[in-house]
Amino acid sequence: MTPARIWTAILTAFVATAVAWVALDTWTGSGNNPPPLGWPAVAGTLALVAVLIGAGLQVRQWIRGSGERRVDPLLAARIAVLAKAGAYCGAVLVGWYLGQALDIYPDLVGMRRDRFIVALVAAASAVALSAAGFVVQHWCRVPPGDDQNGLSDDDTEHDQVP
């Protein structure tokens, strides 16, 4: 598995922002209400961050040799894939929430101001999800030639947990 690339995530966030902004501007310009956005979006995204970091810590401890119990290599590989997905999903969510903020920005009065703040906080939580994905992905890297945990160079591809 090749690791997620930061520049790909940044480009994804920019493209998602542009697409979301144009789509929402067209949607609301036609007289439709914007899609719902609330604090549960922030809470859900932060819960994903916590789950991802919690799962990644187990793998990190196991690779460092300080874990109390052995982690199944297949589980570790799945966590590495989850981390990559979190990095890119966070980038897409950043674009979605920033697109909503940009759509609201020209007319910040009343409830729209509150919605704008929620969109910015949600975008920040999505940045945290993407960052957590990159951090956990880094934790899942097996040092080259590391046989300490029963992994050999033949068992790893691109220094990732198998």
VMD Tcl script that builds the backbone (N, CA, C; Angstrom):
set m [mol new atoms 486]
animate dup $m
set s [atomselect $m all]
$s set {name element resname resid chain x y z} {
  {N N MET 1 A 0.837 -1.174 0.000}
  {CA C MET 1 A 0.000 0.000 0.000}
  {C C MET 1 A 0.883 1.239 0.000}
  {N N THR 2 A 0.570 2.145 -0.891}
  {CA C THR 2 A 1.314 3.403 -0.900}
  {C C THR 2 A 0.660 4.360 0.088}
  {N N PRO 3 A 1.450 5.131 0.789}
  {CA C PRO 3 A 0.879 6.042 1.778}
  {C C PRO 3 A 0.163 7.221 1.116}
  {N N ALA 4 A -0.756 7.821 1.861}
  {CA C ALA 4 A -1.448 9.026 1.394}
  {C C ALA 4 A -0.427 10.152 1.281}
  {N N ARG 5 A -0.623 10.997 0.327}
  {CA C ARG 5 A 0.285 12.127 0.098}
  {C C ARG 5 A -0.387 13.420 0.547}
  {N N ILE 6 A 0.373 14.250 1.238}
  {CA C ILE 6 A -0.171 15.494 1.762}
  {C C ILE 6 A -0.632 16.413 0.637}
  {N N TRP 7 A 0.124 16.485 -0.444}
  {CA C TRP 7 A -0.257 17.380 -1.541}
  {C C TRP 7 A -1.520 16.899 -2.246}
  {N N THR 8 A -1.713 15.612 -2.303}
  {CA C THR 8 A -2.945 15.086 -2.878}
  {C C THR 8 A -4.137 15.464 -2.000}
  {N N ALA 9 A -3.964 15.389 -0.695}
  {CA C ALA 9 A -5.036 15.769 0.223}
  {C C ALA 9 A -5.330 17.269 0.120}
  {N N ILE 10 A -4.300 18.085 0.011}
  {CA C ILE 10 A -4.500 19.535 -0.114}
  {C C ILE 10 A -5.220 19.858 -1.419}
  {N N LEU 11 A -4.796 19.241 -2.503}
  {CA C LEU 11 A -5.454 19.458 -3.787}
  {C C LEU 11 A -6.910 18.987 -3.730}
  {N N THR 12 A -7.140 17.853 -3.089}
  {CA C THR 12 A -8.498 17.338 -2.921}
  {C C THR 12 A -9.362 18.335 -2.153}
  {N N ALA 13 A -8.807 18.923 -1.106}
  {CA C ALA 13 A -9.560 19.905 -0.312}
  {C C ALA 13 A -9.904 21.135 -1.151}
  {N N PHE 14 A -8.959 21.611 -1.950}
  {CA C PHE 14 A -9.228 22.782 -2.804}
  {C C PHE 14 A -10.299 22.478 -3.851}
  {N N VAL 15 A -10.183 21.334 -4.483}
  {CA C VAL 15 A -11.172 20.963 -5.504}
  {C C VAL 15 A -12.546 20.767 -4.861}
  {N N ALA 16 A -12.595 20.092 -3.725}
  {CA C ALA 16 A -13.867 19.876 -3.038}
  {C C ALA 16 A -14.487 21.202 -2.595}
  {N N THR 17 A -13.657 22.146 -2.166}
  {CA C THR 17 A -14.168 23.465 -1.786}
  {C C THR 17 A -14.809 24.157 -2.977}
  {N N ALA 18 A -14.121 24.141 -4.101}
  {CA C ALA 18 A -14.647 24.799 -5.303}
  {C C ALA 18 A -15.943 24.144 -5.771}
  {N N VAL 19 A -15.956 22.826 -5.818}
  {CA C VAL 19 A -17.151 22.104 -6.270}
  {C C VAL 19 A -18.315 22.355 -5.308}
  {N N ALA 20 A -18.055 22.275 -4.013}
  {CA C ALA 20 A -19.118 22.488 -3.024}
  {C C ALA 20 A -19.651 23.916 -3.104}
  {N N TRP 21 A -18.768 24.876 -3.239}
  {CA C TRP 21 A -19.187 26.273 -3.297}
  {C C TRP 21 A -20.077 26.533 -4.512}
  {N N VAL 22 A -19.636 26.062 -5.686}
  {CA C VAL 22 A -20.431 26.254 -6.901}
  {C C VAL 22 A -21.765 25.521 -6.793}
  {N N ALA 23 A -21.744 24.292 -6.320}
  {CA C ALA 23 A -22.977 23.509 -6.204}
  {C C ALA 23 A -23.948 24.151 -5.213}
  {N N LEU 24 A -23.440 24.576 -4.061}
  {CA C LEU 24 A -24.315 25.194 -3.068}
  {C C LEU 24 A -24.824 26.559 -3.525}
  {N N ASP 25 A -23.978 27.309 -4.211}
  {CA C ASP 25 A -24.410 28.611 -4.725}
  {C C ASP 25 A -25.524 28.429 -5.753}
  {N N THR 26 A -25.381 27.438 -6.606}
  {CA C THR 26 A -26.421 27.133 -7.594}
  {C C THR 26 A -27.700 26.662 -6.897}
  {N N TRP 27 A -27.545 25.778 -5.918}
  {CA C TRP 27 A -28.683 25.222 -5.190}
  {C C TRP 27 A -29.451 26.321 -4.445}
  {N N THR 28 A -28.745 27.124 -3.657}
  {CA C THR 28 A -29.421 28.162 -2.884}
  {C C THR 28 A -29.871 29.320 -3.778}
  {N N GLY 29 A -29.178 29.545 -4.877}
  {CA C GLY 29 A -29.574 30.582 -5.825}
  {C C GLY 29 A -30.887 30.266 -6.515}
  {N N SER 30 A -31.235 28.989 -6.541}
  {CA C SER 30 A -32.510 28.559 -7.142}
  {C C SER 30 A -33.659 28.636 -6.152}
  {N N GLY 31 A -33.389 29.176 -4.965}
  {CA C GLY 31 A -34.437 29.330 -3.960}
  {C C GLY 31 A -34.561 28.169 -3.001}
  {N N ASN 32 A -33.675 27.209 -3.072}
  {CA C ASN 32 A -33.712 26.055 -2.170}
  {C C ASN 32 A -32.998 26.379 -0.859}
  {N N ASN 33 A -33.401 25.691 0.188}
  {CA C ASN 33 A -32.719 25.830 1.472}
  {C C ASN 33 A -31.391 25.085 1.414}
  {N N PRO 34 A -30.368 25.607 2.089}
  {CA C PRO 34 A -29.089 24.878 2.121}
  {C C PRO 34 A -29.243 23.581 2.909}
  {N N PRO 35 A -28.367 22.613 2.653}
  {CA C PRO 35 A -28.443 21.354 3.403}
  {C C PRO 35 A -28.181 21.616 4.891}
  {N N PRO 36 A -28.733 20.773 5.750}
  {CA C PRO 36 A -28.560 20.998 7.190}
  {C C PRO 36 A -27.094 20.873 7.606}
  {N N LEU 37 A -26.737 21.701 8.579}
  {CA C LEU 37 A -25.390 21.663 9.146}
  {C C LEU 37 A -25.511 22.038 10.609}
  {N N GLY 38 A -25.011 21.185 11.477}
  {CA C GLY 38 A -25.113 21.466 12.899}
  {C C GLY 38 A -23.920 20.926 13.662}
  {N N TRP 39 A -23.998 21.107 14.953}
  {CA C TRP 39 A -22.901 20.669 15.817}
  {C C TRP 39 A -22.693 19.157 15.825}
  {N N PRO 40 A -23.710 18.338 15.553}
  {CA C PRO 40 A -23.437 16.894 15.480}
  {C C PRO 40 A -22.406 16.533 14.401}
  {N N ALA 41 A -22.316 17.342 13.355}
  {CA C ALA 41 A -21.292 17.090 12.327}
  {C C ALA 41 A -19.897 17.241 12.929}
  {N N VAL 42 A -19.740 18.240 13.763}
  {CA C VAL 42 A -18.447 18.456 14.434}
  {C C VAL 42 A -18.166 17.312 15.401}
  {N N ALA 43 A -19.168 16.967 16.203}
  {CA C ALA 43 A -18.988 15.898 17.189}
  {C C ALA 43 A -18.676 14.564 16.513}
  {N N GLY 44 A -19.363 14.267 15.430}
  {CA C GLY 44 A -19.108 13.018 14.710}
  {C C GLY 44 A -17.708 12.961 14.122}
  {N N THR 45 A -17.274 14.073 13.571}
  {CA C THR 45 A -15.928 14.114 12.990}
  {C C THR 45 A -14.869 13.963 14.079}
  {N N LEU 46 A -15.068 14.625 15.204}
  {CA C LEU 46 A -14.105 14.499 16.302}
  {C C LEU 46 A -14.124 13.096 16.905}
  {N N ALA 47 A -15.281 12.434 16.887}
  {CA C ALA 47 A -15.335 11.039 17.340}
  {C C ALA 47 A -14.511 10.145 16.415}
  {N N LEU 48 A -14.580 10.403 15.109}
  {CA C LEU 48 A -13.745 9.646 14.161}
  {C C LEU 48 A -12.258 9.880 14.428}
  {N N VAL 49 A -11.900 11.109 14.764}
  {CA C VAL 49 A -10.503 11.419 15.099}
  {C C VAL 49 A -10.068 10.589 16.302}
  {N N ALA 50 A -10.895 10.541 17.336}
  {CA C ALA 50 A -10.557 9.792 18.543}
  {C C ALA 50 A -10.420 8.299 18.265}
  {N N VAL 51 A -11.339 7.736 17.477}
  {CA C VAL 51 A -11.280 6.308 17.137}
  {C C VAL 51 A -10.016 6.005 16.340}
  {N N LEU 52 A -9.707 6.853 15.379}
  {CA C LEU 52 A -8.534 6.633 14.544}
  {C C LEU 52 A -7.249 6.691 15.360}
  {N N ILE 53 A -7.140 7.673 16.227}
  {CA C ILE 53 A -5.936 7.788 17.057}
  {C C ILE 53 A -5.862 6.634 18.053}
  {N N GLY 54 A -6.983 6.264 18.628}
  {CA C GLY 54 A -6.983 5.131 19.566}
  {C C GLY 54 A -6.523 3.839 18.916}
  {N N ALA 55 A -7.014 3.581 17.710}
  {CA C ALA 55 A -6.598 2.373 16.987}
  {C C ALA 55 A -5.131 2.462 16.591}
  {N N GLY 56 A -4.713 3.641 16.181}
  {CA C GLY 56 A -3.323 3.816 15.759}
  {C C GLY 56 A -2.331 3.676 16.900}
  {N N LEU 57 A -2.723 4.076 18.096}
  {CA C LEU 57 A -1.819 3.952 19.245}
  {C C LEU 57 A -1.470 2.499 19.538}
  {N N GLN 58 A -2.441 1.596 19.363}
  {CA C GLN 58 A -2.167 0.169 19.580}
  {C C GLN 58 A -1.094 -0.322 18.620}
  {N N VAL 59 A -1.220 0.065 17.359}
  {CA C VAL 59 A -0.239 -0.366 16.359}
  {C C VAL 59 A 1.119 0.264 16.654}
  {N N ARG 60 A 1.118 1.531 17.006}
  {CA C ARG 60 A 2.377 2.234 17.303}
  {C C ARG 60 A 3.116 1.548 18.449}
  {N N GLN 61 A 2.397 1.219 19.520}
  {CA C GLN 61 A 3.035 0.552 20.654}
  {C C GLN 61 A 3.564 -0.816 20.261}
  {N N TRP 62 A 2.807 -1.531 19.435}
  {CA C TRP 62 A 3.234 -2.862 19.020}
  {C C TRP 62 A 4.501 -2.777 18.169}
  {N N ILE 63 A 4.544 -1.838 17.229}
  {CA C ILE 63 A 5.719 -1.700 16.370}
  {C C ILE 63 A 6.939 -1.282 17.179}
  {N N ARG 64 A 6.746 -0.440 18.173}
  {CA C ARG 64 A 7.850 -0.004 19.035}
  {C C ARG 64 A 8.279 -1.078 20.023}
  {N N GLY 65 A 7.444 -2.111 20.157}
  {CA C GLY 65 A 7.778 -3.195 21.085}
  {C C GLY 65 A 7.357 -2.911 22.509}
  {N N SER 66 A 6.577 -1.860 22.733}
  {CA C SER 66 A 6.172 -1.527 24.092}
  {C C SER 66 A 4.731 -1.920 24.393}
  {N N GLY 67 A 4.076 -2.537 23.432}
  {CA C GLY 67 A 2.685 -2.946 23.643}
  {C C GLY 67 A 2.601 -4.153 24.551}
  {N N GLU 68 A 1.529 -4.225 25.329}
  {CA C GLU 68 A 1.347 -5.342 26.249}
  {C C GLU 68 A 0.925 -6.611 25.527}
  {N N ARG 69 A 0.217 -6.440 24.433}
  {CA C ARG 69 A -0.239 -7.611 23.694}
  {C C ARG 69 A 0.077 -7.432 22.218}
  {N N ARG 70 A 0.176 -8.550 21.532}
  {CA C ARG 70 A 0.497 -8.558 20.112}
  {C C ARG 70 A -0.723 -8.104 19.314}
  {N N VAL 71 A -0.480 -7.308 18.295}
  {CA C VAL 71 A -1.544 -6.862 17.408}
  {C C VAL 71 A -1.505 -7.728 16.159}
  {N N ASP 72 A -2.655 -8.218 15.758}
  {CA C ASP 72 A -2.750 -9.024 14.551}
  {C C ASP 72 A -2.283 -8.187 13.352}
  {N N PRO 73 A -1.361 -8.695 12.541}
  {CA C PRO 73 A -0.872 -7.918 11.398}
  {C C PRO 73 A -1.983 -7.506 10.432}
  {N N LEU 74 A -2.996 -8.333 10.269}
  {CA C LEU 74 A -4.106 -7.969 9.394}
  {C C LEU 74 A -4.882 -6.776 9.964}
  {N N LEU 75 A -5.070 -6.760 11.276}
  {CA C LEU 75 A -5.720 -5.622 11.925}
  {C C LEU 75 A -4.873 -4.362 11.760}
  {N N ALA 76 A -3.569 -4.507 11.908}
  {CA C ALA 76 A -2.678 -3.364 11.740}
  {C C ALA 76 A -2.745 -2.824 10.308}
  {N N ALA 77 A -2.825 -3.715 9.344}
  {CA C ALA 77 A -2.949 -3.289 7.953}
  {C C ALA 77 A -4.272 -2.558 7.730}
  {N N ARG 78 A -5.320 -3.059 8.348}
  {CA C ARG 78 A -6.627 -2.400 8.212}
  {C C ARG 78 A -6.606 -1.013 8.840}
  {N N ILE 79 A -5.913 -0.865 9.947}
  {CA C ILE 79 A -5.797 0.448 10.580}
  {C C ILE 79 A -5.001 1.394 9.692}
  {N N ALA 80 A -3.972 0.876 9.024}
  {CA C ALA 80 A -3.208 1.710 8.086}
  {C C ALA 80 A -4.095 2.174 6.932}
  {N N VAL 81 A -4.944 1.290 6.433}
  {CA C VAL 81 A -5.874 1.661 5.360}
  {C C VAL 81 A -6.899 2.667 5.877}
  {N N LEU 82 A -7.378 2.456 7.100}
  {CA C LEU 82 A -8.311 3.398 7.715}
  {C C LEU 82 A -7.661 4.773 7.870}
  {N N ALA 83 A -6.398 4.793 8.215}
  {CA C ALA 83 A -5.686 6.072 8.358}
  {C C ALA 83 A -5.597 6.797 7.020}
  {N N LYS 84 A -5.298 6.055 5.968}
  {CA C LYS 84 A -5.236 6.661 4.632}
  {C C LYS 84 A -6.599 7.200 4.230}
  {N N ALA 85 A -7.637 6.425 4.492}
  {CA C ALA 85 A -8.998 6.876 4.184}
  {C C ALA 85 A -9.359 8.105 5.005}
  {N N GLY 86 A -8.956 8.135 6.266}
  {CA C GLY 86 A -9.215 9.294 7.113}
  {C C GLY 86 A -8.523 10.546 6.606}
  {N N ALA 87 A -7.313 10.390 6.094}
  {CA C ALA 87 A -6.581 11.542 5.563}
  {C C ALA 87 A -7.307 12.147 4.370}
  {N N TYR 88 A -7.771 11.299 3.467}
  {CA C TYR 88 A -8.451 11.803 2.271}
  {C C TYR 88 A -9.903 12.206 2.552}
  {N N CYS 89 A -10.583 11.459 3.401}
  {CA C CYS 89 A -11.958 11.812 3.754}
  {C C CYS 89 A -11.978 13.153 4.486}
  {N N GLY 90 A -11.021 13.368 5.359}
  {CA C GLY 90 A -10.913 14.658 6.038}
  {C C GLY 90 A -10.722 15.793 5.046}
  {N N ALA 91 A -9.933 15.566 4.005}
  {CA C ALA 91 A -9.710 16.597 2.987}
  {C C ALA 91 A -11.002 16.920 2.238}
  {N N VAL 92 A -11.774 15.891 1.908}
  {CA C VAL 92 A -13.052 16.114 1.221}
  {C C VAL 92 A -14.012 16.872 2.134}
  {N N LEU 93 A -14.061 16.494 3.405}
  {CA C LEU 93 A -14.938 17.189 4.345}
  {C C LEU 93 A -14.516 18.641 4.554}
  {N N VAL 94 A -13.221 18.894 4.575}
  {CA C VAL 94 A -12.749 20.283 4.667}
  {C C VAL 94 A -13.331 21.084 3.510}
  {N N GLY 95 A -13.251 20.531 2.315}
  {CA C GLY 95 A -13.793 21.212 1.144}
  {C C GLY 95 A -15.293 21.424 1.243}
  {N N TRP 96 A -16.027 20.419 1.702}
  {CA C TRP 96 A -17.479 20.532 1.828}
  {C C TRP 96 A -17.851 21.647 2.817}
  {N N TYR 97 A -17.220 21.641 3.983}
  {CA C TYR 97 A -17.557 22.642 4.996}
  {C C TYR 97 A -17.074 24.037 4.605}
  {N N LEU 98 A -15.912 24.152 3.994}
  {CA C LEU 98 A -15.466 25.464 3.538}
  {C C LEU 98 A -16.343 25.974 2.400}
  {N N GLY 99 A -16.810 25.070 1.542}
  {CA C GLY 99 A -17.741 25.464 0.488}
  {C C GLY 99 A -19.018 26.038 1.076}
  {N N GLN 100 A -19.502 25.433 2.149}
  {CA C GLN 100 A -20.686 25.965 2.820}
  {C C GLN 100 A -20.393 27.334 3.441}
  {N N ALA 101 A -19.226 27.460 4.051}
  {CA C ALA 101 A -18.866 28.745 4.655}
  {C C ALA 101 A -18.762 29.837 3.589}
  {N N LEU 102 A -18.181 29.507 2.444}
  {CA C LEU 102 A -18.065 30.490 1.371}
  {C C LEU 102 A -19.426 30.874 0.806}
  {N N ASP 103 A -20.342 29.930 0.762}
  {CA C ASP 103 A -21.685 30.221 0.268}
  {C C ASP 103 A -22.428 31.160 1.221}
  {N N ILE 104 A -22.181 31.013 2.508}
  {CA C ILE 104 A -22.853 31.825 3.520}
  {C C ILE 104 A -22.192 33.197 3.683}
  {N N TYR 105 A -20.910 33.273 3.466}
  {CA C TYR 105 A -20.112 34.460 3.801}
  {C C TYR 105 A -20.664 35.791 3.282}
  {N N PRO 106 A -21.155 35.897 2.055}
  {CA C PRO 106 A -21.593 37.209 1.585}
  {C C PRO 106 A -22.747 37.836 2.381}
  {N N ASP 107 A -23.502 37.041 3.119}
  {CA C ASP 107 A -24.670 37.563 3.827}
  {C C ASP 107 A -24.694 37.030 5.259}
  {N N LEU 108 A -23.822 37.569 6.106}
  {CA C LEU 108 A -23.708 37.085 7.481}
  {C C LEU 108 A -24.607 37.869 8.434}
  {N N VAL 109 A -25.840 37.470 8.514}
  {CA C VAL 109 A -26.768 38.082 9.463}
  {C C VAL 109 A -27.576 36.988 10.151}
  {N N GLY 110 A -27.859 37.205 11.417}
  {CA C GLY 110 A -28.726 36.292 12.166}
  {C C GLY 110 A -28.248 34.856 12.187}
  {N N MET 111 A -29.146 33.970 11.787}
  {CA C MET 111 A -28.872 32.530 11.807}
  {C C MET 111 A -27.752 32.152 10.840}
  {N N ARG 112 A -27.587 32.923 9.800}
  {CA C ARG 112 A -26.522 32.622 8.833}
  {C C ARG 112 A -25.144 32.775 9.483}
  {N N ARG 113 A -25.015 33.727 10.399}
  {CA C ARG 113 A -23.742 33.903 11.108}
  {C C ARG 113 A -23.439 32.673 11.951}
  {N N ASP 114 A -24.440 32.148 12.649}
  {CA C ASP 114 A -24.250 30.929 13.444}
  {C C ASP 114 A -23.882 29.747 12.555}
  {N N ARG 115 A -24.539 29.635 11.422}
  {CA C ARG 115 A -24.244 28.562 10.467}
  {C C ARG 115 A -22.823 28.696 9.926}
  {N N PHE 116 A -22.389 29.923 9.689}
  {CA C PHE 116 A -21.030 30.183 9.214}
  {C C PHE 116 A -20.008 29.707 10.249}
  {N N ILE 117 A -20.255 29.996 11.506}
  {CA C ILE 117 A -19.341 29.569 12.581}
  {C C ILE 117 A -19.300 28.049 12.667}
  {N N VAL 118 A -20.462 27.417 12.586}
  {CA C VAL 118 A -20.507 25.947 12.622}
  {C C VAL 118 A -19.729 25.372 11.442}
  {N N ALA 119 A -19.873 25.976 10.268}
  {CA C ALA 119 A -19.149 25.490 9.085}
  {C C ALA 119 A -17.642 25.602 9.284}
  {N N LEU 120 A -17.180 26.703 9.863}
  {CA C LEU 120 A -15.743 26.862 10.095}
  {C C LEU 120 A -15.218 25.882 11.146}
  {N N VAL 121 A -15.990 25.682 12.210}
  {CA C VAL 121 A -15.571 24.723 13.238}
  {C C VAL 121 A -15.587 23.299 12.666}
  {N N ALA 122 A -16.583 23.000 11.845}
  {CA C ALA 122 A -16.644 21.684 11.208}
  {C C ALA 122 A -15.458 21.487 10.265}
  {N N ALA 123 A -15.076 22.542 9.549}
  {CA C ALA 123 A -13.901 22.452 8.676}
  {C C ALA 123 A -12.642 22.200 9.501}
  {N N ALA 124 A -12.534 22.861 10.647}
  {CA C ALA 124 A -11.373 22.642 11.523}
  {C C ALA 124 A -11.348 21.206 12.048}
  {N N SER 125 A -12.520 20.657 12.385}
  {CA C SER 125 A -12.552 19.268 12.847}
  {C C SER 125 A -12.192 18.309 11.712}
  {N N ALA 126 A -12.551 18.668 10.483}
  {CA C ALA 126 A -12.178 17.842 9.330}
  {C C ALA 126 A -10.675 17.906 9.074}
  {N N VAL 127 A -10.071 19.070 9.321}
  {CA C VAL 127 A -8.607 19.182 9.227}
  {C C VAL 127 A -7.971 18.261 10.272}
  {N N ALA 128 A -8.566 18.216 11.466}
  {CA C ALA 128 A -8.058 17.317 12.507}
  {C C ALA 128 A -8.167 15.854 12.079}
  {N N LEU 129 A -9.248 15.500 11.397}
  {CA C LEU 129 A -9.401 14.129 10.899}
  {C C LEU 129 A -8.326 13.806 9.875}
  {N N SER 130 A -8.096 14.712 8.959}
  {CA C SER 130 A -7.067 14.483 7.944}
  {C C SER 130 A -5.684 14.378 8.596}
  {N N ALA 131 A -5.400 15.276 9.524}
  {CA C ALA 131 A -4.106 15.236 10.218}
  {C C ALA 131 A -3.945 13.943 11.001}
  {N N ALA 132 A -5.008 13.513 11.674}
  {CA C ALA 132 A -4.946 12.247 12.414}
  {C C ALA 132 A -4.666 11.090 11.462}
  {N N GLY 133 A -5.266 11.131 10.285}
  {CA C GLY 133 A -4.999 10.085 9.298}
  {C C GLY 133 A -3.532 10.025 8.911}
  {N N PHE 134 A -2.937 11.188 8.683}
  {CA C PHE 134 A -1.521 11.201 8.326}
  {C C PHE 134 A -0.631 10.756 9.485}
  {N N VAL 135 A -0.978 11.148 10.701}
  {CA C VAL 135 A -0.188 10.747 11.873}
  {C C VAL 135 A -0.278 9.238 12.090}
  {N N VAL 136 A -1.487 8.699 12.064}
  {CA C VAL 136 A -1.662 7.258 12.286}
  {C C VAL 136 A -1.011 6.462 11.156}
  {N N GLN 137 A -1.105 6.972 9.941}
  {CA C GLN 137 A -0.434 6.313 8.820}
  {C C GLN 137 A 1.069 6.242 9.080}
  {N N HIS 138 A 1.629 7.306 9.628}
  {CA C HIS 138 A 3.062 7.321 9.955}
  {C C HIS 138 A 3.366 6.312 11.067}
  {N N TRP 139 A 2.471 6.219 12.047}
  {CA C TRP 139 A 2.670 5.260 13.132}
  {C C TRP 139 A 2.655 3.828 12.633}
  {N N CYS 140 A 1.967 3.563 11.547}
  {CA C CYS 140 A 1.842 2.200 11.025}
  {C C CYS 140 A 3.028 1.787 10.153}
  {N N ARG 141 A 3.995 2.653 9.997}
  {CA C ARG 141 A 5.175 2.315 9.202}
  {C C ARG 141 A 6.079 1.380 10.001}
  {N N VAL 142 A 6.538 0.355 9.338}
  {CA C VAL 142 A 7.475 -0.579 9.950}
  {C C VAL 142 A 8.873 -0.166 9.508}
  {N N PRO 143 A 9.781 0.027 10.462}
  {CA C PRO 143 A 11.142 0.395 10.065}
  {C C PRO 143 A 11.747 -0.658 9.138}
  {N N PRO 144 A 12.546 -0.242 8.158}
  {CA C PRO 144 A 13.152 -1.203 7.228}
  {C C PRO 144 A 13.974 -2.245 7.982}
  {N N GLY 145 A 13.779 -3.507 7.623}
  {CA C GLY 145 A 14.557 -4.599 8.210}
  {C C GLY 145 A 14.159 -4.924 9.630}
  {N N ASP 146 A 12.993 -4.489 10.081}
  {CA C ASP 146 A 12.558 -4.730 11.451}
  {C C ASP 146 A 11.937 -6.120 11.566}
  {N N ASP 147 A 12.659 -7.037 12.226}
  {CA C ASP 147 A 12.148 -8.388 12.454}
  {C C ASP 147 A 11.676 -8.554 13.890}
  {N N GLN 148 A 11.716 -7.484 14.651}
  {CA C GLN 148 A 11.385 -7.534 16.067}
  {C C GLN 148 A 9.977 -8.056 16.315}
  {N N ASN 149 A 9.031 -7.709 15.475}
  {CA C ASN 149 A 7.639 -8.088 15.687}
  {C C ASN 149 A 7.186 -9.207 14.764}
  {N N GLY 150 A 8.119 -9.958 14.253}
  {CA C GLY 150 A 7.748 -11.061 13.381}
  {C C GLY 150 A 7.523 -10.628 11.947}
  {N N LEU 151 A 7.938 -9.430 11.615}
  {CA C LEU 151 A 7.797 -8.936 10.250}
  {C C LEU 151 A 9.175 -8.899 9.609}
  {N N SER 152 A 9.257 -9.347 8.403}
  {CA C SER 152 A 10.510 -9.245 7.670}
  {C C SER 152 A 10.309 -8.292 6.509}
  {N N ASP 153 A 11.386 -7.978 5.801}
  {CA C ASP 153 A 11.285 -7.090 4.649}
  {C C ASP 153 A 10.360 -7.664 3.595}
  {N N ASP 154 A 10.258 -8.999 3.537}
  {CA C ASP 154 A 9.383 -9.627 2.553}
  {C C ASP 154 A 7.914 -9.430 2.909}
  {N N ASP 155 A 7.632 -9.201 4.208}
  {CA C ASP 155 A 6.256 -9.054 4.656}
  {C C ASP 155 A 5.722 -7.639 4.491}
  {N N THR 156 A 6.605 -6.685 4.216}
  {CA C THR 156 A 6.165 -5.295 4.129}
  {C C THR 156 A 6.252 -4.805 2.705}
  {N N GLU 157 A 5.377 -3.875 2.392}
  {CA C GLU 157 A 5.402 -3.229 1.089}
  {C C GLU 157 A 5.392 -1.740 1.346}
  {N N HIS 158 A 6.380 -1.044 0.858}
  {CA C HIS 158 A 6.516 0.396 1.055}
  {C C HIS 158 A 6.577 0.739 2.536}
  {N N ASP 159 A 7.199 -0.088 3.336}
  {CA C ASP 159 A 7.379 0.148 4.760}
  {C C ASP 159 A 6.073 0.302 5.519}
  {N N GLN 160 A 5.006 -0.268 5.033}
  {CA C GLN 160 A 3.729 -0.222 5.732}
  {C C GLN 160 A 3.511 -1.576 6.396}
  {N N VAL 161 A 2.706 -1.564 7.430}
  {CA C VAL 161 A 2.325 -2.827 8.072}
  {C C VAL 161 A 1.594 -3.651 7.025}
  {N N PRO 162 A 1.849 -4.964 6.963}
  {CA C PRO 162 A 1.223 -5.769 5.924}
  {C C PRO 162 A -0.282 -5.768 6.017}
}
mol reanalyze $m
mol bondsrecalc $m
mol representation Tube
mol addrep $m
